[in-house]
């Protein structure tokens, strides 16, 4: 009886799976920027406005544990006369990360923060409290996508493809960068929830 020699050929493909999911959590970064000729005055004004903002946010139901300082800085500011730097004052910036568990409340939080001293926002991130189940679904879609690609190639080339891959390598995609914005006094932006895009990528090798 004749036995065909074992196959040694391979087909390498990349599969991708993507899900779009409505977010259940938003991270916003809001802060206070103050300037004064005196560092102490800039710091004092900043602290007063920050405390007023935090108090107002707590009054509308924002929990203490959902607010944390993300950065704090004091910068000297200079003017230049004949290319000679002259100290003009100081800038103090205090930024807070806030976790919003009800997406519908984001606009109200911006409005409250601006009305009580906030004048700058650094980022707005729509997230999922638990992303893993959705990523696993995307990963399964990526593997199926790789199988479909391999089958098309094998069928086109008339090769006896084995459905079970001999190697799978997961490739974690880069996270999306948050959006940036600046808050104008008295203006709260209308926030429209954006879908969270969950992607998975796999590199798969099949034999034939």
trRosetta pair geometry for C-beta under 8 A, 3 or more apart (Angstrom, degrees):
i j d omega theta_ij theta_ji phi_ij phi_ji
7 160 7.3 -145 -71 73 155 106
7 162 7.9 175 65 -23 141 117
7 207 5.9 135 103 161 113 102
7 208 5.6 -117 170 111 149 38
8 207 7.7 -61 -150 -151 16 110
9 159 7.0 -105 101 -152 143 134
9 207 6.7 125 82 -161 54 65
9 208 4.9 -38 85 62 108 89
10 166 7.1 -85 -118 41 115 131
10 205 5.2 -2 -175 -175 125 103
10 206 6.6 150 -158 79 68 42
10 207 5.4 -41 -98 -99 73 59
10 208 7.3 161 -99 13 23 79
11 150 5.1 131 104 -139 131 92
11 153 5.5 155 -154 97 141 139
11 154 6.4 -105 -26 -63 161 90
11 159 7.5 144 -45 90 128 153
11 161 6.9 -34 19 -116 139 110
11 205 7.2 157 78 -156 42 55
11 206 4.8 -14 58 61 95 97
11 207 7.9 178 17 -89 74 14
11 208 6.4 50 -15 -17 106 117
12 203 7.0 4 -173 -180 99 90
12 204 7.2 167 -150 88 54 43
12 205 4.9 -20 -98 -101 78 80
12 206 7.9 -177 -78 22 32 66
13 146 5.0 150 97 -153 111 78
13 149 4.3 159 -165 100 149 127
13 150 5.1 -131 -1 -62 142 82
13 153 7.2 -165 -71 -2 123 141
13 203 7.8 178 92 -152 36 51
13 204 5.7 -18 64 64 81 91
13 206 7.4 7 11 3 106 107
14 146 6.8 -97 151 -103 13 97
14 149 7.8 -9 58 60 44 169
14 201 6.6 -4 -176 -171 101 96
14 202 7.2 167 -155 86 55 45
14 203 5.4 -25 -102 -101 77 67
14 204 7.6 152 -100 19 26 76
15 142 4.3 123 118 173 98 65
15 143 5.9 124 92 -93 156 15
15 144 7.2 147 -167 62 142 38
15 145 3.8 142 -156 83 96 93
15 146 2.8 -85 -39 -45 127 84
15 147 7.4 25 -86 0 146 57
15 148 7.9 110 -115 36 112 86
15 149 6.5 -158 -84 11 83 125
15 201 7.2 163 86 -153 51 49
15 202 5.0 -7 58 59 97 94
15 204 6.0 18 -2 3 112 123
16 141 8.0 -15 126 115 39 95
16 142 5.4 -22 -139 -119 14 91
16 145 5.8 -68 48 94 45 161
16 199 6.7 -14 -168 -166 98 100
16 200 7.1 161 -153 84 52 52
16 201 5.2 -11 -103 -104 81 76
16 202 7.9 -175 -76 23 39 65
17 137 7.5 -150 147 126 135 58
17 138 4.2 161 109 -175 105 59
17 139 6.3 -142 51 -55 138 8
17 140 6.8 101 -105 69 173 46
17 141 2.8 127 -132 84 125 99
17 142 3.6 -100 -4 -44 99 69
17 143 7.6 -17 -32 10 131 56
17 144 7.4 76 -82 42 119 92
17 145 6.0 -170 -65 -7 76 127
17 199 7.1 158 85 -153 51 52
17 200 4.8 -4 57 55 98 98
18 138 6.2 34 -101 -136 18 110
18 141 7.3 -103 20 101 37 144
18 197 6.4 -17 -164 -169 104 93
18 198 7.0 150 -156 81 52 53
18 199 4.9 -11 -103 -102 82 80
18 200 7.9 -167 -72 23 44 63
19 134 5.4 -141 83 -175 148 99
19 137 5.8 54 -54 96 148 116
19 138 4.9 -112 -3 -73 103 99
19 141 7.4 150 -50 8 90 150
19 197 7.6 156 81 -156 47 46
19 198 4.5 -10 59 60 97 105
19 199 7.9 -167 25 -72 62 41
20 195 4.3 23 -178 156 98 143
20 196 7.3 152 -157 72 50 43
20 197 5.8 -20 -102 -100 73 66
20 198 7.7 -171 -79 21 25 76
21 128 6.3 15 104 -76 135 132
21 134 5.4 -53 -40 -125 153 153
21 195 6.3 135 59 -166 28 87
21 196 5.0 -30 68 62 87 96
21 198 6.2 24 4 -7 117 116
22 193 6.7 42 -157 136 86 134
22 195 6.2 -57 -86 -113 45 74
22 196 7.5 49 145 13 5 88
23 26 6.5 86 131 -68 139 76
23 103 6.0 117 91 -83 98 135
23 126 3.9 -124 -50 179 162 98
23 127 5.9 79 -145 52 114 24
23 128 6.2 -124 -132 -68 62 62
23 193 5.9 -150 44 -166 104 108
23 194 7.2 38 -9 72 125 56
23 195 7.3 176 -24 -138 82 27
23 196 5.0 108 -76 -33 86 110
24 101 7.2 3 151 -163 78 65
24 103 7.1 -105 -137 -32 25 108
24 127 7.9 -64 58 97 60 59
24 128 6.0 57 30 -132 94 58
24 129 5.5 -57 88 -8 117 99
25 99 6.5 -22 -167 -167 107 91
25 100 6.9 146 -162 78 54 56
25 101 5.8 -20 -108 -112 79 55
25 103 7.8 -101 -67 -66 6 85
25 126 7.7 134 84 -165 53 47
25 127 4.6 -40 82 76 102 92
25 128 6.6 127 27 -132 102 10
25 129 5.1 118 -30 -62 131 76
26 99 7.7 147 79 -160 47 44
26 100 4.3 -15 63 61 96 110
26 103 5.6 109 -26 -113 120 72
26 106 5.2 -18 82 -86 162 127
26 124 7.0 -13 -172 -169 106 80
26 125 6.8 154 -160 81 56 53
26 126 5.7 -25 -104 -103 81 57
26 127 7.0 157 -96 22 28 80
26 191 7.9 50 -143 170 165 146
26 193 7.8 -112 -70 -115 123 87
27 97 6.1 -11 -171 -168 102 98
27 98 7.1 153 -156 76 52 46
27 99 5.8 -21 -101 -101 75 62
27 100 7.5 -171 -79 19 25 79
27 123 7.5 3 109 107 94 102
27 124 7.6 163 85 -155 57 34
27 125 4.3 -4 55 58 100 108
27 127 6.2 34 -8 -2 101 128
27 178 7.9 -78 82 -109 104 142
28 97 7.7 153 81 -154 38 49
28 98 5.1 -20 64 61 86 99
28 100 6.4 32 1 -12 107 120
28 106 6.5 139 -45 -146 138 99
28 109 6.8 146 49 105 152 134
28 110 7.3 -112 -174 -71 160 89
28 121 6.8 -40 -178 -150 96 115
28 123 7.4 -173 -146 93 41 56
28 124 5.5 4 -110 -111 79 73
28 125 7.8 -163 -71 27 40 67
29 70 5.8 -40 -132 23 113 160
29 95 5.6 15 178 179 101 112
29 96 6.9 171 -151 83 57 41
29 97 5.4 -24 -98 -96 82 62
29 98 7.5 170 -87 16 31 76
29 121 6.3 126 86 -165 65 65
29 122 4.1 -43 99 53 128 100
29 123 4.8 42 22 43 121 79
29 124 7.7 -127 22 -63 75 47
30 53 7.7 -152 123 171 122 143
30 95 7.3 163 89 -152 24 67
30 96 5.8 -22 67 61 72 93
30 98 6.4 -3 18 1 105 124
30 109 7.9 -152 -23 142 152 100
30 110 7.3 -173 -92 -113 136 64
30 113 4.9 -24 169 179 157 160
30 118 4.8 -15 172 -145 111 144
30 120 7.4 144 -160 87 51 52
30 121 5.2 -24 -102 -102 65 83
30 122 8.0 -150 -71 12 23 77
30 183 7.3 33 -135 -23 93 147
31 70 8.0 -100 -68 49 121 104
31 71 7.9 -31 -94 64 153 88
31 93 6.1 49 143 -178 138 81
31 94 5.5 -176 -158 93 102 48
31 95 3.6 -56 -70 -100 140 58
31 96 6.0 154 -85 9 73 70
31 118 6.6 113 73 -140 16 88
31 119 7.9 -55 96 55 59 59
31 120 5.2 -29 68 74 88 98
31 121 7.4 155 19 -92 73 36
31 122 7.0 34 4 -21 118 105
32 46 5.2 146 114 -151 121 77
32 49 4.8 149 -137 99 144 119
32 50 5.0 -118 9 -69 145 84
32 53 6.8 -163 -58 -4 116 146
32 92 7.9 -2 110 109 92 91
32 93 7.3 177 88 -145 51 46
32 94 5.2 2 52 54 93 95
32 117 5.6 -9 -105 144 118 103
32 118 6.1 -94 -74 -110 70 48
32 119 6.5 67 -132 24 49 87
32 120 7.4 164 -94 29 9 96
33 46 7.7 -18 -143 -112 13 109
33 91 6.6 -3 -171 -174 93 100
33 92 7.3 168 -150 86 46 50
33 93 4.8 -3 -104 -103 82 86
33 119 5.8 -100 39 78 87 109
33 120 5.1 53 -11 -11 117 136
34 42 4.9 164 111 -161 101 73
34 43 7.9 -176 76 -62 129 17
34 45 4.5 170 -159 94 156 113
34 46 4.3 -140 18 -68 129 85
34 49 6.9 154 -60 21 124 138
34 91 7.2 166 86 -152 42 55
34 92 5.1 -8 59 57 91 97
34 93 8.0 -180 23 -75 59 46
35 42 6.0 -19 -146 -116 17 118
35 77 6.9 11 -143 -7 113 153
35 89 5.9 73 177 121 88 134
35 90 7.0 177 -147 89 58 43
35 91 4.9 -19 -97 -100 85 76
35 92 7.7 -178 -79 19 38 68
36 39 7.5 175 78 -80 100 14
36 41 4.0 -128 147 95 159 108
36 42 3.8 -159 29 -60 103 80
36 45 6.6 134 -39 11 133 134
36 89 5.7 -162 107 -167 28 119
36 90 6.2 -16 65 57 69 84
37 41 7.3 25 56 48 62 136
37 88 7.1 -89 -114 158 77 49
37 89 4.3 -81 -100 -101 40 98
37 90 7.6 72 175 11 12 77
38 41 3.9 80 72 8 108 107
38 42 6.7 -176 89 -9 57 82
38 89 7.5 -34 -1 -141 27 83
38 90 7.1 -50 120 24 20 117
39 42 5.8 -56 -149 38 32 111
39 43 6.1 31 154 -19 66 109
39 74 6.2 55 -152 -172 108 132
39 90 4.1 64 -95 -3 70 170
39 92 7.6 113 -159 -58 66 109
40 43 5.7 -57 -146 39 30 111
40 44 6.1 30 156 -21 66 108
41 44 5.7 -52 -142 36 30 111
41 45 6.3 28 160 -16 64 106
42 45 6.1 -56 -147 38 27 107
42 46 6.2 28 154 -21 62 110
42 74 7.4 126 99 -134 126 96
42 89 7.2 125 -54 167 132 99
42 90 4.7 -142 18 91 154 100
42 91 6.6 -133 -165 -119 149 17
42 92 4.4 150 140 -5 104 112
43 46 5.7 -57 -147 36 29 112
43 47 6.3 27 157 -18 65 107
43 74 6.9 -16 -77 -99 102 125
43 90 8.0 -18 -34 113 83 136
43 92 5.2 153 -86 -86 55 159
44 47 5.9 -55 -147 36 29 109
44 48 6.4 29 155 -20 64 107
45 48 5.7 -56 -149 35 31 112
45 49 6.3 23 158 -12 66 108
45 92 7.8 145 66 52 87 130
46 49 6.1 -61 -149 41 28 105
46 50 6.0 27 155 -20 66 111
46 92 4.3 -102 -34 105 154 128
46 93 7.7 -123 -133 -83 141 15
46 94 5.6 127 168 -2 118 119
47 50 5.7 -55 -141 39 29 111
47 51 6.2 29 160 -19 64 107
47 94 7.9 93 -82 -22 51 160
48 51 6.1 -57 -149 36 25 108
48 52 6.5 24 153 -17 61 108
48 117 7.9 -167 109 -115 68 150
49 52 5.6 -55 -148 37 33 112
49 53 6.3 34 154 -21 66 105
49 116 7.5 149 -168 146 70 63
49 117 3.2 166 -172 -157 95 137
49 118 7.8 164 155 -55 109 37
50 53 5.7 -54 -148 36 31 112
50 54 6.3 28 156 -16 66 107
50 94 5.3 -24 -86 89 142 145
50 96 7.8 140 -149 -37 104 124
50 117 6.8 -127 -58 116 30 143
51 54 5.8 -55 -144 39 31 109
51 55 6.2 33 156 -21 65 107
52 55 5.8 -54 -146 36 29 113
52 56 6.4 27 156 -17 63 107
52 116 4.8 -154 131 179 95 98
52 117 5.2 110 74 -19 113 135
53 56 5.9 -59 -150 37 29 109
53 57 6.4 27 154 -18 65 108
53 112 7.9 119 -155 132 70 80
53 113 5.4 43 -157 -142 112 67
53 116 4.4 152 -97 107 57 106
53 117 4.6 -108 -51 57 104 109
53 118 5.4 99 -122 -43 144 90
54 57 5.7 -55 -146 37 32 111
54 58 6.4 32 156 -19 65 105
54 67 6.6 151 -130 137 97 162
54 96 7.7 165 -85 -88 98 166
55 58 5.9 -56 -151 35 29 109
55 59 6.5 32 150 -23 63 107
55 116 7.6 -144 62 -177 83 148
56 59 5.5 -54 -151 32 34 115
56 60 7.0 19 155 -9 65 103
56 112 5.2 -175 136 175 113 102
56 113 7.5 171 86 -86 121 38
56 115 7.2 -154 173 85 163 98
56 116 4.1 -167 8 -46 153 166
57 60 6.2 -62 -153 39 34 99
57 62 4.2 -31 159 40 94 140
57 67 6.8 103 109 -71 145 147
57 98 7.5 -102 -165 -122 151 143
57 109 6.6 45 -128 -143 102 86
57 112 5.8 134 -87 117 64 131
57 113 6.5 27 -70 -77 112 82
57 116 7.8 -143 -32 59 76 146
58 61 7.8 130 -175 -6 33 6
58 62 5.8 -87 -87 65 38 82
58 63 7.9 68 -124 -118 76 14
58 64 6.8 23 -108 -70 116 73
60 108 6.6 -162 170 143 150 116
60 109 7.4 -170 89 -94 139 64
60 112 5.6 -109 -4 -86 149 162
61 105 7.9 -87 77 -148 119 152
62 66 5.8 -122 -176 76 81 123
62 67 6.3 65 146 -42 118 116
62 98 6.8 -26 -159 -157 136 120
62 100 8.0 -50 -116 -99 101 76
62 109 6.7 92 -72 -117 132 112
63 66 4.5 89 65 1 88 107
63 67 7.7 -177 91 -3 52 86
64 67 6.5 -76 -161 39 34 99
66 98 6.1 49 140 -161 88 67
66 99 4.4 -116 -154 58 89 91
66 100 7.5 100 173 -72 133 37
66 101 7.5 -99 -116 -18 141 99
67 96 5.6 -1 -168 179 92 125
67 97 7.5 161 -151 83 43 51
67 98 5.2 -5 -102 -104 75 83
67 99 7.9 -135 -62 20 41 73
68 96 6.8 153 79 -156 28 76
68 97 5.5 -15 65 59 83 96
69 72 6.0 -11 -176 -39 130 107
69 94 6.9 -59 -133 -170 105 88
69 95 7.2 101 -162 81 63 55
69 96 5.9 -53 -102 -102 43 68
69 97 7.8 44 129 15 8 81
70 95 4.7 -57 63 109 101 103
70 96 6.2 138 2 -139 91 13
70 97 4.3 99 -59 -31 116 97
70 122 7.8 -132 90 46 147 146
71 93 7.3 1 110 113 102 101
71 94 7.7 -171 95 -145 58 34
71 95 4.6 23 50 43 87 115
72 93 7.3 180 -146 93 38 59
72 94 5.1 11 -114 -113 84 75
72 95 7.4 -150 -68 27 49 68
73 92 7.3 176 92 -149 51 47
73 93 5.1 0 56 55 92 96
74 90 6.0 -3 -174 -177 93 117
74 91 7.3 160 -156 83 46 48
74 92 5.2 -11 -104 -102 76 77
75 90 6.8 155 80 -159 44 65
75 91 4.7 -14 60 60 97 98
75 92 7.9 -175 22 -75 68 33
75 93 7.6 17 1 2 107 106
76 87 5.9 -54 -173 -132 118 99
76 89 7.8 165 -157 97 57 30
76 90 5.8 -43 -105 -102 48 74
76 91 8.0 167 -103 19 3 78
77 87 7.6 97 75 -160 49 58
77 88 5.0 -63 106 66 92 100
77 89 5.1 -8 53 67 113 73
77 90 6.5 -175 6 -93 90 19
77 91 5.6 82 -46 -21 116 102
78 85 4.3 -15 -173 -162 144 101
78 86 6.2 135 -160 63 81 39
78 87 5.9 -50 -102 -97 76 39
78 88 5.9 140 -132 2 19 95
79 85 7.6 138 73 -153 33 54
79 86 5.2 -27 66 63 82 98
79 88 4.7 85 -14 -58 96 129
80 83 6.0 3 180 -119 116 23
80 84 6.5 145 -157 62 67 37
80 85 5.8 -34 -98 -93 78 52
80 86 7.1 167 -95 14 25 82
81 84 5.4 -32 71 58 72 95
81 86 5.9 26 8 -15 105 128
93 120 7.4 -32 -142 54 107 152
95 120 7.6 -70 -97 96 93 110
95 122 6.0 17 -142 -11 140 135
98 109 6.7 -175 123 174 151 145
100 103 6.8 106 119 -97 113 35
100 105 5.8 -159 -163 79 116 100
100 106 5.3 123 117 -84 170 79
100 109 6.2 -122 -93 -10 130 157
101 129 7.6 37 -130 -73 93 125
102 105 4.5 62 89 1 103 114
103 106 6.0 -22 -169 -17 49 114
103 126 7.5 34 -117 -128 120 99
103 191 7.8 -144 175 122 80 121
103 193 4.8 35 168 -90 144 126
104 107 7.9 -46 175 22 44 99
105 108 5.1 -59 -162 45 63 115
105 109 5.9 67 141 -29 84 101
106 109 5.7 -57 -151 33 32 112
106 110 6.6 31 154 -16 66 103
106 124 7.9 79 -169 -147 137 114
106 191 4.4 -66 98 73 122 165
107 110 5.8 -54 -152 35 33 110
107 111 6.3 33 152 -19 66 107
107 188 5.8 99 -173 147 74 119
107 189 7.2 -122 -120 87 83 53
107 190 6.1 6 -112 -132 132 42
107 191 4.7 -154 -62 18 84 100
108 111 5.5 -53 -146 37 33 114
108 112 6.2 32 155 -18 66 107
108 188 7.8 42 -100 179 17 158
109 112 5.8 -54 -144 38 30 109
109 113 6.1 30 157 -20 65 109
110 113 5.8 -58 -144 38 28 110
110 114 6.2 24 160 -16 66 109
110 118 8.0 -116 -154 86 54 145
110 121 7.5 -15 -124 -74 105 146
110 183 6.9 -164 -165 -114 100 126
110 188 4.3 133 106 -146 103 94
110 189 6.2 -56 141 36 166 75
110 191 7.1 142 -3 -36 138 120
111 114 6.1 -57 -145 38 26 107
111 115 6.2 23 158 -16 62 113
111 188 3.5 -39 -77 -60 76 157
112 115 5.9 -60 -145 40 27 110
112 116 6.3 -4 163 6 63 117
113 116 6.3 -82 -149 51 24 93
113 117 7.6 -77 178 63 58 65
113 118 3.8 9 153 7 96 146
113 183 7.7 -73 102 -140 109 171
114 118 5.2 -72 -82 69 42 96
114 119 7.4 96 -131 -85 72 46
114 183 5.4 -144 -95 170 111 131
114 184 7.9 28 -145 83 137 42
114 185 6.7 158 -178 -144 103 36
114 186 6.3 -173 141 -64 121 16
114 187 6.8 -115 177 53 165 40
114 188 5.8 -156 21 -74 138 80
115 186 7.1 70 -89 -108 68 56
118 121 7.5 49 162 -62 121 82
118 183 6.1 18 126 75 97 159
119 183 5.9 -154 -161 80 28 103
119 185 6.6 -11 -115 -76 96 78
120 182 6.1 -36 -131 -139 67 74
120 183 6.1 -150 -91 30 13 95
121 124 7.1 24 158 -50 125 95
121 180 7.7 162 110 -167 78 56
121 181 5.0 -2 83 79 117 88
121 182 6.5 175 41 -117 77 22
121 183 5.0 90 -12 -33 103 102
122 180 6.2 -41 -177 -130 43 89
123 178 3.7 53 -166 118 116 140
123 179 6.6 133 -149 70 63 42
123 180 5.8 -38 -88 -92 63 64
124 178 6.1 159 57 -176 38 105
124 179 5.2 -27 52 65 95 97
124 181 6.6 17 -13 8 119 118
124 191 7.6 -151 -161 -128 145 116
125 178 4.5 -63 -72 -106 91 116
126 193 6.3 118 -120 -158 137 72
126 194 5.1 -172 7 62 156 86
126 195 7.7 127 116 109 147 6
126 196 5.6 -144 118 -71 100 89
127 131 7.5 -71 -176 -60 82 114
127 196 6.5 86 -131 -101 23 139
128 131 4.5 123 72 -80 118 73
128 134 6.6 41 82 16 178 141
128 196 5.6 -143 -34 65 99 169
128 198 7.8 -10 2 -66 144 121
130 133 6.4 42 128 6 105 99
131 134 5.8 -72 -168 48 55 108
131 135 5.7 55 141 -28 87 109
131 196 7.7 -113 -113 145 104 145
131 198 6.5 172 -167 -107 99 122
132 135 5.5 -57 -142 36 32 112
132 136 6.4 35 160 -22 67 102
133 136 5.8 -53 -152 32 32 113
133 137 6.8 33 150 -18 63 102
134 137 5.6 -50 -153 33 38 113
134 138 6.4 37 149 -18 67 104
134 198 4.6 145 131 0 113 174
135 138 5.5 -53 -149 38 36 112
135 139 6.2 42 150 -25 67 103
135 198 5.5 -125 -82 -173 61 122
135 200 6.2 117 -169 -67 72 114
136 139 5.4 -48 -146 32 33 116
136 140 6.6 36 153 -19 63 100
137 140 5.8 -52 -152 33 33 111
137 141 6.6 33 149 -17 64 105
137 198 7.8 65 66 103 95 137
138 141 5.5 -54 -151 37 35 113
138 142 6.4 41 149 -25 66 102
138 198 4.9 -146 -38 124 146 98
138 199 6.0 -162 -179 -143 144 16
138 200 3.9 141 121 -1 98 108
139 142 5.5 -50 -150 30 33 115
139 143 6.7 33 152 -18 64 100
139 170 7.2 -13 -133 -122 115 118
139 200 4.1 -125 -81 -176 57 167
139 202 7.1 87 -155 -46 74 119
140 143 5.9 -51 -151 33 34 110
140 144 6.5 32 151 -15 65 106
141 144 5.7 -55 -148 39 34 111
141 145 6.2 39 152 -24 66 106
141 200 7.1 123 59 53 88 114
142 145 5.5 -52 -148 34 31 115
142 146 6.5 34 152 -20 63 103
142 200 4.4 -114 -23 102 140 98
142 201 6.0 -161 -140 -110 141 20
142 202 4.6 125 134 5 120 102
143 146 5.6 -52 -152 34 33 113
143 147 6.5 36 149 -20 64 103
143 168 7.1 -3 -112 -133 104 138
143 202 5.8 17 -78 39 65 159
143 204 7.0 109 -134 -69 66 145
144 147 5.6 -51 -150 34 35 114
144 148 6.4 36 152 -20 66 104
145 148 5.7 -52 -149 34 32 112
145 149 6.5 32 153 -18 63 105
146 149 5.8 -54 -150 35 32 111
146 150 6.3 30 154 -18 66 107
146 165 7.5 4 123 -69 129 142
146 202 5.7 -73 -38 85 144 108
146 204 4.1 88 167 25 148 139
147 150 5.8 -58 -148 38 30 110
147 151 6.3 31 155 -21 66 107
147 163 6.7 31 -145 -156 115 80
147 165 7.9 -112 -85 -46 82 106
147 204 7.6 -44 -58 110 57 162
147 206 7.9 108 -118 -70 58 137
148 151 5.8 -54 -147 35 30 111
148 152 6.5 32 154 -20 63 104
149 152 5.8 -55 -152 33 31 111
149 153 6.5 27 153 -15 65 106
150 153 5.8 -56 -150 39 33 110
150 154 6.1 29 154 -17 68 109
150 161 6.0 145 145 -155 100 147
150 165 8.0 -174 -38 -89 168 97
150 204 7.1 -83 -45 103 132 116
150 206 4.6 85 -159 8 150 149
151 154 5.7 -55 -142 40 30 109
151 155 6.0 30 158 -20 66 108
151 161 6.3 -151 -104 67 55 158
152 155 5.9 -55 -143 38 26 109
152 156 6.2 27 156 -20 62 109
153 156 5.8 -58 -148 36 28 111
153 157 6.2 3 161 3 65 113
153 159 7.7 -14 122 37 77 125
154 157 6.2 -69 -142 52 27 95
154 158 7.8 -139 164 38 57 1
154 159 4.3 -100 -148 68 78 96
154 160 7.4 -112 -174 45 121 4
154 161 3.6 -55 -108 -39 168 124
154 206 7.6 -71 -54 107 128 140
154 208 6.0 176 -122 -95 115 140
155 158 7.3 25 -171 -77 30 41
159 208 4.3 19 160 174 114 157
160 208 5.5 139 71 -167 57 87
161 206 5.7 18 -160 145 101 135
161 207 7.9 143 -151 90 56 38
161 208 4.9 -43 -95 -96 49 104
162 166 7.9 60 83 -42 129 93
162 206 6.2 -178 66 -174 74 90
162 207 5.1 5 33 71 124 82
162 208 6.5 -164 -1 -90 78 45
163 206 7.7 -32 -136 -137 14 123
165 168 5.5 94 95 -57 142 91
165 204 4.7 -79 -121 -170 154 102
165 205 6.0 113 -168 70 100 47
165 206 5.2 -75 -110 -83 72 68
166 205 5.5 -55 62 100 89 98
166 206 6.9 129 6 -128 84 23
166 207 5.2 58 -25 -26 130 107
167 204 7.0 165 91 -152 62 45
167 205 4.2 21 51 39 102 112
168 202 5.7 -16 -166 -173 93 122
168 203 7.5 147 -159 78 44 51
168 204 5.1 -3 -108 -106 74 82
168 205 7.9 -142 -65 24 41 68
169 202 6.6 147 75 -162 45 67
169 203 4.4 -14 61 59 103 100
169 204 7.6 -162 25 -70 66 42
170 200 7.4 -46 -149 -169 97 96
170 201 7.5 116 -166 83 54 57
170 202 5.6 -35 -102 -104 54 81
171 201 4.3 -45 70 93 103 106
171 202 6.7 174 14 -96 83 26
171 203 6.2 68 -27 -17 118 97
172 201 7.8 -170 -79 44 7 95
173 199 4.8 11 12 90 157 115
173 200 7.4 -130 -8 -102 108 22
173 201 5.8 106 -57 -2 94 116
176 197 6.9 86 -37 52 140 108
181 189 6.7 -44 172 -25 158 158
183 187 7.0 178 -171 73 68 82
183 188 8.0 1 -144 -105 106 47
183 189 7.7 -112 -111 -18 76 101
184 187 4.2 18 74 36 101 126
